[in-house]
Amino acid sequence: MVRSRPDMLDISTSTSASSSSSSPERAAYDDDTDFFTAQRNDSESSIGVASLREMTMSPSREREYRVSPISRLPPELLIGVFTKLSSSLDLRSCMLVSKTWSRNSVDLLWHRPLCNTWQNLESVIKSIREPGGYYPYHALVKRLNLSNLNDRVNNRGVNNGTVKPFMHCNRIERLTLTGCVQLTDEGVCSLIYGSRSLLALDITGLDSITDHTLRAVSENCGRLQGLNITDCSKVTDDSLVEVAEHCHYLKRLKLNNCALVTDESIMAVAHHCPYMLEIDLHTCRQVSNVSITALISRGRQLRELRVGHCHLLTDAAFLDLPKNLTFESLRILDLTACHHLHDEAVERIIETSPRLRNLVLAKCKEITDRSVMAITKLGKNLHYIHLGHCAQITDTAVVQLVKMCNRIRYIDLACCHRLTDTSVKQLATLPKLRRIGLVKCQSITDRSILALAKATVEPRQKPLTQSLLERVHLSYCINLTLQGIHALLNQCPKLTHLSLTGVQAFYLREDLTSFCRVPPEEFTEHQQHVFCVFSGEGVNRLRNYLNDSPETLYDTEGTMYDDREGEDMDTDHQVAGLMHATGLNDDDDDDMDEVDGGDGSQYELEGER
């Protein structure tokens, strides 16, 4: 049996009195029917305007209906929208819309105030100093970077007076004062006192800084996670021990060129900072085996260790590591110019750190093919390998390295004079190779260059892919010709850097060197004469020039495989004399962009991301 519904209220004949919210009939109607389907879709009733107009609302309720929908968004959603804005001018405009928008955007705008010019700095200081401001701007600053204000041309830079207005900004989390050489302990300490929230401090290049500043850090910054005091040559173990004892959350520590640092402070770091991820001891010449062994043994989360030019290190630093322990977190190990390392140490390193991604053994002149064979055990984990000046390495080891580690993106074999075209041809098969260094590998010929230029076949992929090479260093490879380099340029569209210093086919031709970079001013006259490095747009211009008129550039009837077994030895000796221009360090390897990804991905080369 169908249940009868009560007669619906005739909206067209109802009076304003019967439409009142207190009417029993109205209440019954609202409970039983859908407001949007019960009325005709006319201009007054389709969105309930007649009812809203006749309802009795409180003033606060009425103001709410007058506000636009976006202004009624919860603060967390508004902030989420504002974080998508990359321009500080856009954020400033948002602050001027309404009080609600202002309250939710001011933190983002002042989180990291833009202080890249003196004009911007003065504007920031004016707002901080202004009494009775709408917001306490000094409490909103979380990141302060003054490193871009150093004007060496006009001898104007950040000094103690510059940073004084920021002394009340005691909620700073990241403070960057790189290169502010006019700052002293007084200025830096004024920013540190009371800064309980400080997480990262970078005072690279402030050579006037002493232990006084680091003692202030240890007393005020218990939450510190990152400290960079590169080139702060007056800092000693005394203050570093205090930092290690009070800043237990320290994760990143850079002590490059801190000549007074010894094993005492490094041992303190190893014992008191269990969360250490990265430590850089480049050119800390008083650091020895015992502290490096302690760092690795206790730093179970250690991902990056750089001890280049620590000449006191020997094989014992690694042979004394605890037995049956592996350090799965270690991804980067830099042992540049650790002259006393031998094959035994490298084998132990690979055994204990099976997931190494970047390994630098440049100028470790005692290592041989035996070390390279051990490195092949890293397999697909290895992305970056630097073996420059390891002159005992031969083709046999390089060929095996390529076969076992086919994910290499970067390899440097500078001054490995025993290598021939056989090695380079094998290297050319690496499907992800981005950068290669072959400086002073004098036995390679155009055959190597053509192999690099040839497109490679990706695994499980039939069509040929273009070469991914971005940087190629071929300085002092005296057997190369214009034909080979021309082929390399045409087959490597992503090439952005090509060094050919000392290659006669190039540096003797003014029409080609016109596309080169300008040599550094500190080079000698001879070094500037043979300098030949193409980068950026210069590579494209050289490629276009060679393609426009190739027939006029070289003898097309000649061979590019002129091995010259004896008849041109005089020319070879003449060019070989250029090897003494070692100041031409044109194989300027760019360091990798580290993005803290937590899984090792931060160590991939630029272009992998």
C-alpha positions as semicolon CSV with decimal commas, in nm:
position;residue;x (nm);y (nm);z (nm)
1;M;0,000;0,000;0,000
2;V;0,142;0,335;-0,106
3;R;0,179;0,574;0,180
4;S;0,031;0,917;0,106
5;R;0,260;1,219;0,144
6;P;0,140;1,537;0,313
7;D;0,047;1,822;0,085
8;M;0,351;2,032;0,000
9;L;0,359;2,394;0,096
10;D;0,264;2,623;-0,192
11;I;0,576;2,838;-0,204
12;S;0,429;3,074;-0,461
13;T;0,142;3,176;-0,229
14;S;0,326;3,172;0,104
15;T;0,370;3,498;0,283
16;S;0,681;3,627;0,444
17;A;0,536;3,536;0,782
18;S;0,479;3,172;0,689
19;S;0,831;3,155;0,548
20;S;0,981;3,239;0,880
21;S;1,234;2,991;1,019
22;S;1,011;2,954;1,328
23;S;0,712;2,822;1,130
24;P;0,629;2,455;1,216
25;E;0,511;2,391;0,862
26;R;0,840;2,520;0,721
27;A;1,037;2,299;0,951
28;A;0,841;1,994;0,841
29;Y;0,900;2,083;0,479
30;D;1,272;2,122;0,524
31;D;1,296;1,778;0,681
32;D;1,103;1,592;0,410
33;T;1,206;1,755;0,082
34;D;1,512;1,855;-0,113
35;F;1,536;2,232;-0,119
36;F;1,696;2,248;-0,466
37;T;1,442;2,020;-0,637
38;A;1,123;2,142;-0,471
39;Q;1,139;2,494;-0,616
40;R;1,119;2,616;-0,971
41;N;1,455;2,715;-1,119
42;D;1,392;3,090;-1,137
43;S;1,636;3,370;-1,067
44;E;1,521;3,416;-0,707
45;S;1,469;3,064;-0,579
46;S;1,731;2,847;-0,753
47;I;1,996;2,908;-0,488
48;G;1,770;2,990;-0,200
49;V;1,812;3,368;-0,214
50;A;1,454;3,436;-0,102
51;S;1,491;3,218;0,205
52;L;1,834;3,354;0,301
53;R;1,708;3,711;0,272
54;E;1,422;3,643;0,507
55;M;1,621;3,444;0,763
56;T;1,729;3,608;1,086
57;M;2,114;3,578;1,108
58;S;2,363;3,696;1,366
59;P;2,613;3,965;1,254
60;S;2,904;3,716;1,261
61;R;2,702;3,469;1,051
62;E;2,615;3,741;0,804
63;R;2,983;3,843;0,769
64;E;3,075;3,482;0,697
65;Y;2,839;3,470;0,397
66;R;2,986;3,790;0,261
67;V;3,342;3,643;0,253
68;S;3,456;3,475;-0,068
69;P;3,482;3,093;-0,064
70;I;3,864;3,092;-0,088
71;S;3,886;3,305;0,224
72;R;3,694;3,039;0,416
73;L;3,962;2,776;0,341
74;P;4,136;2,633;0,648
75;P;4,479;2,788;0,721
76;E;4,664;2,468;0,630
77;L;4,511;2,469;0,280
78;L;4,588;2,837;0,228
79;I;4,948;2,783;0,332
80;G;4,968;2,484;0,097
81;V;4,858;2,708;-0,190
82;F;5,100;2,985;-0,095
83;T;5,397;2,745;-0,083
84;K;5,354;2,691;-0,459
85;L;5,446;3,054;-0,521
86;S;5,814;3,089;-0,606
87;S;5,831;3,467;-0,625
88;S;5,864;3,678;-0,312
89;L;5,673;3,954;-0,494
90;D;5,375;3,720;-0,533
91;L;5,385;3,637;-0,163
92;R;5,400;4,006;-0,078
93;S;5,092;4,065;-0,293
94;C;4,912;3,787;-0,105
95;M;4,990;3,959;0,223
96;L;4,806;4,270;0,102
97;V;4,480;4,090;0,015
98;S;4,336;4,049;0,364
99;K;4,431;3,989;0,724
100;T;4,363;3,619;0,685
101;W;4,587;3,589;0,383
102;S;4,847;3,805;0,549
103;R;4,863;3,587;0,860
104;N;4,906;3,273;0,649
105;S;5,165;3,407;0,404
106;V;5,389;3,622;0,623
107;D;5,580;3,319;0,757
108;L;5,660;3,203;0,405
109;L;5,781;3,546;0,298
110;W;6,000;3,601;0,604
111;H;6,111;3,241;0,646
112;R;6,410;3,320;0,422
113;P;6,430;3,697;0,358
114;L;6,597;3,784;0,029
115;C;6,932;3,948;0,111
116;N;7,112;3,907;-0,221
117;T;7,167;4,281;-0,273
118;W;7,250;4,567;-0,041
119;Q;6,922;4,734;-0,130
120;N;6,724;4,427;-0,027
121;L;6,928;4,395;0,290
122;E;6,853;4,753;0,390
123;S;6,482;4,694;0,333
124;V;6,488;4,382;0,552
125;I;6,677;4,559;0,829
126;K;6,433;4,851;0,819
127;S;6,137;4,618;0,870
128;I;6,309;4,434;1,155
129;R;6,401;4,756;1,334
130;E;6,065;4,928;1,286
131;P;5,895;4,963;1,628
132;G;5,532;4,861;1,658
133;G;5,529;4,662;1,335
134;Y;5,225;4,455;1,246
135;Y;5,430;4,137;1,292
136;P;5,741;4,053;1,500
137;Y;5,952;4,009;1,188
138;H;6,271;3,928;1,379
139;A;6,102;3,613;1,515
140;L;5,994;3,495;1,169
141;V;6,343;3,470;1,014
142;K;6,446;3,103;0,996
143;R;6,716;3,115;0,726
144;L;6,967;3,394;0,679
145;N;7,214;3,395;0,389
146;L;7,449;3,694;0,353
147;S;7,709;3,523;0,133
148;N;7,607;3,709;-0,184
149;L;7,685;4,055;-0,047
150;N;8,063;4,041;-0,080
151;D;8,171;4,297;-0,340
152;R;8,543;4,258;-0,390
153;V;8,553;4,512;-0,670
154;N;8,427;4,795;-0,448
155;N;8,584;4,644;-0,136
156;R;8,245;4,627;0,030
157;G;8,146;4,327;0,233
158;V;7,957;4,200;0,533
159;N;8,115;4,310;0,861
160;N;8,023;4,310;1,228
161;G;7,808;4,620;1,185
162;T;7,614;4,459;0,901
163;V;7,495;4,165;1,110
164;K;7,422;4,364;1,427
165;P;7,053;4,430;1,337
166;F;6,998;4,053;1,323
167;M;7,121;3,982;1,674
168;H;6,761;3,960;1,800
169;C;6,665;3,704;1,533
170;N;6,708;3,415;1,774
171;R;6,492;3,164;1,587
172;I;6,732;3,124;1,293
173;E;6,775;2,762;1,188
174;R;7,024;2,801;0,902
175;L;7,293;3,068;0,900
176;T;7,516;3,106;0,592
177;L;7,805;3,353;0,604
178;T;8,028;3,199;0,338
179;G;8,308;3,430;0,228
180;C;8,218;3,716;0,464
181;V;8,587;3,760;0,541
182;Q;8,544;4,091;0,727
183;L;8,344;3,922;1,000
184;T;8,518;3,842;1,328
185;D;8,428;3,643;1,637
186;E;8,231;3,941;1,769
187;G;7,996;3,958;1,473
188;V;7,934;3,584;1,438
189;C;7,884;3,536;1,811
190;S;7,622;3,813;1,818
191;L;7,413;3,596;1,586
192;I;7,478;3,275;1,778
193;Y;7,403;3,385;2,133
194;G;7,054;3,268;2,224
195;S;7,003;3,082;1,894
196;R;6,876;2,759;2,045
197;S;6,707;2,665;1,715
198;L;7,022;2,679;1,499
199;L;7,055;2,362;1,291
200;A;7,321;2,456;1,033
201;L;7,610;2,704;1,039
202;D;7,835;2,779;0,739
203;I;8,127;3,015;0,799
204;T;8,348;2,897;0,513
205;G;8,645;3,124;0,447
206;L;8,626;3,330;0,766
207;D;8,994;3,297;0,850
208;S;8,971;3,538;1,145
209;I;8,735;3,308;1,334
210;T;8,886;3,142;1,640
211;D;8,787;2,896;1,909
212;H;8,577;3,170;2,073
213;T;8,305;3,134;1,808
214;L;8,291;2,754;1,827
215;R;8,268;2,767;2,206
216;A;7,965;2,992;2,164
217;V;7,821;2,733;1,925
218;S;7,871;2,453;2,175
219;E;7,704;2,655;2,454
220;N;7,404;2,780;2,258
221;C;7,332;2,540;1,972
222;G;7,260;2,200;2,120
223;R;7,041;2,104;1,821
224;L;7,314;2,175;1,563
225;Q;7,320;1,925;1,276
226;G;7,554;2,086;1,021
227;L;7,881;2,277;1,066
228;N;8,106;2,403;0,786
229;I;8,426;2,577;0,896
230;T;8,627;2,525;0,577
231;D;8,941;2,744;0,569
232;C;8,895;2,858;0,930
233;S;9,262;2,797;0,990
234;K;9,272;2,929;1,349
235;V;9,026;2,678;1,491
236;T;9,186;2,414;1,714
237;D;9,094;2,085;1,877
238;D;8,996;2,260;2,202
239;S;8,675;2,412;2,066
240;L;8,593;2,124;1,831
241;V;8,599;1,880;2,123
242;E;8,348;2,102;2,305
243;V;8,124;2,111;1,999
244;A;8,135;1,731;1,973
245;E;8,053;1,691;2,343
246;H;7,753;1,929;2,340
247;C;7,613;1,889;1,987
248;H;7,525;1,520;1,980
249;Y;7,290;1,557;1,681
250;L;7,570;1,666;1,449
251;K;7,528;1,500;1,106
252;R;7,746;1,699;0,867
253;L;8,091;1,836;0,945
254;K;8,331;2,004;0,702
255;L;8,682;2,085;0,827
256;N;8,862;2,138;0,496
257;N;9,202;2,305;0,533
258;C;9,174;2,334;0,911
259;A;9,544;2,273;0,957
260;L;9,535;2,264;1,339
261;V;9,284;1,980;1,360
262;T;9,429;1,654;1,492
263;D;9,312;1,309;1,595
264;E;9,191;1,444;1,931
265;S;8,892;1,631;1,789
266;I;8,809;1,365;1,530
267;M;8,806;1,097;1,798
268;A;8,569;1,316;2,003
269;V;8,336;1,340;1,702
270;A;8,349;0,963;1,653
271;H;8,258;0,899;2,018
272;H;7,995;1,170;2,079
273;C;7,818;1,215;1,743
274;P;7,652;0,883;1,656
275;Y;7,430;1,032;1,384
276;M;7,715;1,153;1,163
277;L;7,633;1,125;0,792
278;E;7,904;1,328;0,618
279;I;8,248;1,440;0,727
280;D;8,507;1,619;0,514
281;L;8,868;1,628;0,636
282;H;9,031;1,738;0,313
283;T;9,390;1,855;0,377
284;C;9,370;1,798;0,753
285;R;9,728;1,680;0,743
286;Q;9,757;1,593;1,114
287;V;9,476;1,336;1,103
288;S;9,604;0,979;1,112
289;N;9,486;0,618;1,097
290;V;9,339;0,585;1,445
291;S;9,074;0,856;1,404
292;I;8,967;0,740;1,056
293;T;8,927;0,383;1,181
294;A;8,716;0,512;1,473
295;L;8,499;0,726;1,245
296;I;8,413;0,436;1,017
297;S;8,373;0,180;1,295
298;R;8,142;0,394;1,509
299;G;7,965;0,579;1,228
300;R;7,723;0,310;1,126
301;Q;7,513;0,575;0,945
302;L;7,812;0,740;0,777
303;R;7,741;0,801;0,408
304;E;8,026;1,026;0,298
305;L;8,390;1,036;0,407
306;R;8,644;1,265;0,243
307;V;9,004;1,243;0,357
308;G;9,190;1,369;0,051
309;H;9,549;1,482;0,107
310;C;9,562;1,334;0,456
311;H;9,915;1,213;0,397
312;L;9,949;1,031;0,730
313;L;9,694;0,769;0,630
314;T;9,824;0,422;0,556
315;D;9,674;0,081;0,487
316;A;9,624;0,031;0,862
317;A;9,336;0,282;0,867
318;F;9,124;0,025;0,682
319;L;9,293;-0,304;0,765
320;D;9,223;-0,239;1,135
321;L;8,847;-0,213;1,084
322;P;8,648;-0,466;1,292
323;K;8,623;-0,808;1,136
324;N;8,288;-0,939;1,008
325;L;8,138;-0,588;0,995
326;T;8,006;-0,420;0,683
327;F;7,916;-0,054;0,647
328;E;7,614;-0,058;0,420
329;S;7,549;0,317;0,447
330;L;7,884;0,435;0,308
331;R;7,831;0,574;-0,042
332;I;8,113;0,824;-0,102
333;L;8,480;0,772;-0,018
334;D;8,744;1,023;-0,128
335;L;9,107;0,917;-0,076
336;T;9,273;1,165;-0,312
337;A;9,651;1,174;-0,279
338;C;9,668;0,925;0,008
339;H;10,004;0,814;-0,124
340;H;10,064;0,532;0,125
341;L;9,760;0,325;0,028
342;H;9,817;-0,008;-0,146
343;D;9,606;-0,279;-0,302
344;E;9,544;-0,448;0,035
345;A;9,368;-0,138;0,169
346;V;9,146;-0,105;-0,140
347;E;9,045;-0,471;-0,116
348;R;8,950;-0,423;0,250
349;I;8,751;-0,109;0,164
350;I;8,545;-0,294;-0,097
351;E;8,494;-0,587;0,138
352;T;8,355;-0,369;0,419
353;S;8,167;-0,115;0,202
354;P;7,990;-0,316;-0,069
355;R;7,749;-0,036;-0,164
356;L;8,001;0,234;-0,246
357;R;7,874;0,454;-0,525
358;N;8,151;0,713;-0,561
359;L;8,513;0,614;-0,512
360;V;8,802;0,857;-0,558
361;L;9,154;0,712;-0,564
362;A;9,319;0,989;-0,765
363;K;9,696;1,012;-0,712
364;C;9,704;0,689;-0,509
365;K;10,006;0,593;-0,714
366;E;10,079;0,259;-0,548
367;I;9,759;0,084;-0,654
368;T;9,761;-0,157;-0,947
369;D;9,524;-0,369;-1,151
370;R;9,465;-0,574;-0,837
371;S;9,277;-0,281;-0,681
372;V;9,066;-0,231;-0,993
373;M;8,973;-0,599;-0,994
374;A;8,854;-0,560;-0,635
375;I;8,650;-0,253;-0,732
376;T;8,466;-0,459;-0,995
377;K;8,287;-0,635;-0,707
378;L;8,083;-0,317;-0,654
379;G;7,898;-0,406;-0,972
380;K;7,594;-0,194;-1,051
381;N;7,640;0,016;-0,736
382;L;7,939;0,201;-0,881
383;H;7,851;0,526;-1,058
384;Y;8,161;0,743;-1,013
385;I;8,523;0,630;-1,020
386;H;8,833;0,851;-1,024
387;L;9,164;0,677;-1,093
388;G;9,362;0,973;-1,223
389;H;9,742;0,942;-1,191
390;C;9,717;0,572;-1,104
391;A;9,981;0,503;-1,364
392;Q;10,016;0,128;-1,302
393;I;9,666;0,050;-1,428
394;T;9,645;-0,130;-1,763
395;D;9,384;-0,209;-2,028
396;T;9,314;-0,548;-1,872
397;A;9,175;-0,398;-1,552
398;V;8,974;-0,125;-1,726
399;V;8,808;-0,371;-1,963
400;Q;8,705;-0,591;-1,670
401;L;8,579;-0,286;-1,475
402;V;8,348;-0,188;-1,760
403;K;8,212;-0,541;-1,795
404;M;8,127;-0,570;-1,425
405;C;8,022;-0,211;-1,347
406;N;7,805;-0,109;-1,642
407;R;7,627;0,175;-1,462
408;I;7,929;0,403;-1,443
409;R;7,837;0,764;-1,522
410;Y;8,173;0,927;-1,458
411;I;8,524;0,792;-1,494
412;D;8,856;0,974;-1,481
413;L;9,173;0,801;-1,600
414;A;9,396;1,106;-1,643
415;C;9,768;1,033;-1,671
416;C;9,714;0,656;-1,689
417;H;9,971;0,639;-1,968
418;R;9,954;0,261;-2,009
419;L;9,600;0,275;-2,143
420;T;9,536;0,244;-2,515
421;D;9,242;0,251;-2,753
422;T;9,138;-0,088;-2,618
423;S;9,028;0,069;-2,286
424;V;8,844;0,360;-2,442
425;K;8,658;0,138;-2,688
426;Q;8,532;-0,066;-2,395
427;L;8,441;0,249;-2,199
428;A;8,237;0,364;-2,499
429;T;7,998;0,073;-2,441
430;L;7,883;0,213;-2,105
431;P;7,518;0,304;-2,170
432;K;7,498;0,579;-1,906
433;L;7,839;0,740;-1,943
434;R;7,814;1,117;-1,897
435;R;8,170;1,233;-1,833
436;I;8,510;1,089;-1,912
437;G;8,860;1,215;-1,834
438;L;9,152;1,099;-2,049
439;V;9,396;1,386;-1,998
440;K;9,754;1,293;-2,094
441;C;9,659;0,943;-2,210
442;Q;9,900;0,985;-2,497
443;S;9,851;0,643;-2,653
444;I;9,491;0,694;-2,756
445;T;9,405;0,789;-3,114
446;D;9,104;0,888;-3,322
447;R;8,987;0,528;-3,297
448;S;8,900;0,598;-2,933
449;I;8,721;0,921;-3,020
450;L;8,511;0,754;-3,290
451;A;8,417;0,479;-3,044
452;L;8,297;0,741;-2,796
453;A;8,100;0,913;-3,069
454;K;7,928;0,597;-3,183
455;A;7,574;0,550;-3,049
456;T;7,538;0,264;-2,803
457;V;7,268;0,003;-2,768
458;E;7,076;0,007;-2,440
459;P;7,005;-0,333;-2,282
460;R;6,669;-0,475;-2,396
461;Q;6,630;-0,189;-2,640
462;K;6,664;-0,238;-3,015
463;P;6,695;0,116;-3,154
464;L;7,022;0,301;-3,120
465;T;7,030;0,589;-2,874
466;Q;7,226;0,911;-2,896
467;S;7,542;0,948;-2,691
468;L;7,482;1,089;-2,341
469;L;7,830;1,235;-2,307
470;E;7,831;1,580;-2,150
471;R;8,196;1,645;-2,060
472;V;8,504;1,504;-2,231
473;H;8,859;1,586;-2,119
474;L;9,123;1,511;-2,384
475;S;9,399;1,761;-2,309
476;Y;9,749;1,654;-2,413
477;C;9,620;1,354;-2,609
478;I;9,871;1,441;-2,877
479;N;9,760;1,189;-3,144
480;L;9,411;1,330;-3,191
481;T;9,312;1,503;-3,512
482;L;9,047;1,747;-3,621
483;Q;8,851;1,475;-3,801
484;G;8,803;1,268;-3,487
485;I;8,693;1,562;-3,273
486;H;8,456;1,676;-3,547
487;A;8,286;1,337;-3,542
488;L;8,263;1,351;-3,162
489;L;8,095;1,692;-3,173
490;N;7,835;1,579;-3,426
491;Q;7,748;1,254;-3,249
492;C;7,728;1,399;-2,895
493;P;7,450;1,660;-2,896
494;K;7,454;1,691;-2,516
495;L;7,822;1,782;-2,502
496;T;7,878;2,096;-2,292
497;H;8,251;2,076;-2,215
498;L;8,546;1,971;-2,429
499;S;8,905;2,025;-2,318
500;L;9,176;2,000;-2,585
501;T;9,463;2,190;-2,426
502;G;9,795;2,092;-2,580
503;V;9,634;1,922;-2,881
504;Q;9,818;2,068;-3,179
505;A;9,530;2,028;-3,421
506;F;9,340;2,289;-3,217
507;Y;9,548;2,525;-3,009
508;L;9,764;2,627;-3,308
509;R;9,458;2,743;-3,507
510;E;9,322;3,084;-3,421
511;D;9,000;3,023;-3,613
512;L;8,920;2,737;-3,373
513;T;9,054;2,885;-3,049
514;S;8,828;3,186;-3,102
515;F;8,549;2,969;-2,959
516;C;8,748;2,877;-2,648
517;R;8,706;3,002;-2,296
518;V;8,941;3,278;-2,187
519;P;9,238;3,128;-2,000
520;P;9,273;3,219;-1,631
521;E;9,478;3,530;-1,561
522;E;9,714;3,347;-1,326
523;F;9,837;3,120;-1,607
524;T;10,182;3,180;-1,748
525;E;10,225;3,302;-2,104
526;H;10,303;2,949;-2,224
527;Q;10,004;2,801;-2,044
528;Q;9,773;3,058;-2,196
529;H;9,915;2,986;-2,540
530;V;9,828;2,614;-2,532
531;F;9,502;2,659;-2,340
532;C;9,209;2,521;-2,541
533;V;8,887;2,453;-2,352
534;F;8,541;2,476;-2,506
535;S;8,238;2,499;-2,280
536;G;7,872;2,595;-2,299
537;E;7,785;2,789;-2,611
538;G;8,146;2,763;-2,728
539;V;8,092;2,393;-2,799
540;N;7,789;2,466;-3,016
541;R;7,969;2,742;-3,203
542;L;8,266;2,514;-3,274
543;R;8,034;2,239;-3,399
544;N;7,851;2,479;-3,631
545;Y;8,176;2,624;-3,762
546;L;8,315;2,281;-3,849
547;N;7,988;2,175;-4,014
548;D;7,958;2,489;-4,228
549;S;8,276;2,433;-4,429
550;P;8,441;2,099;-4,350
551;E;8,618;2,072;-4,686
552;T;8,829;2,380;-4,614
553;L;8,932;2,277;-4,264
554;Y;9,138;1,965;-4,331
555;D;9,260;1,742;-4,609
556;T;8,972;1,505;-4,674
557;E;9,204;1,264;-4,861
558;G;9,417;1,206;-4,554
559;T;9,352;0,930;-4,306
560;M;9,245;0,987;-3,953
561;Y;9,436;0,677;-3,847
562;D;9,789;0,807;-3,903
563;D;9,980;0,609;-3,644
564;R;10,317;0,765;-3,734
565;E;10,539;0,483;-3,620
566;G;10,863;0,674;-3,652
567;E;10,880;0,937;-3,918
568;D;10,725;1,216;-3,710
569;M;10,902;1,156;-3,382
570;D;11,041;1,508;-3,376
571;T;10,691;1,650;-3,375
572;D;10,592;1,410;-3,100
573;H;10,881;1,523;-2,881
574;Q;10,792;1,886;-2,946
575;V;10,433;1,835;-2,834
576;A;10,536;1,614;-2,544
577;G;10,721;1,914;-2,405
578;L;10,384;2,063;-2,326
579;M;10,341;1,806;-2,051
580;H;10,542;2,030;-1,821
581;A;10,260;2,284;-1,817
582;T;10,099;2,099;-1,529
583;G;9,950;2,418;-1,395
584;L;9,685;2,381;-1,663
585;N;9,445;2,185;-1,450
586;D;9,179;2,206;-1,715
587;D;9,018;1,874;-1,628
588;D;8,819;2,068;-1,372
589;D;8,585;1,799;-1,254
590;D;8,258;1,943;-1,133
591;D;8,150;1,811;-0,794
592;M;7,811;1,619;-0,783
593;D;7,463;1,798;-0,679
594;E;7,375;1,627;-0,351
595;V;7,029;1,602;-0,273
596;D;6,964;1,456;0,051
597;G;6,746;1,170;-0,050
598;G;6,838;0,938;0,231
599;D;6,889;0,639;0,005
600;G;7,208;0,727;-0,175
601;S;7,034;0,900;-0,466
602;Q;7,179;1,231;-0,352
603;Y;7,513;1,121;-0,497
604;E;7,402;1,080;-0,856
605;L;7,555;1,306;-1,113
606;E;7,380;1,608;-1,248
607;G;7,167;1,491;-1,537
608;E;7,065;1,169;-1,362
609;R;6,786;1,340;-1,173
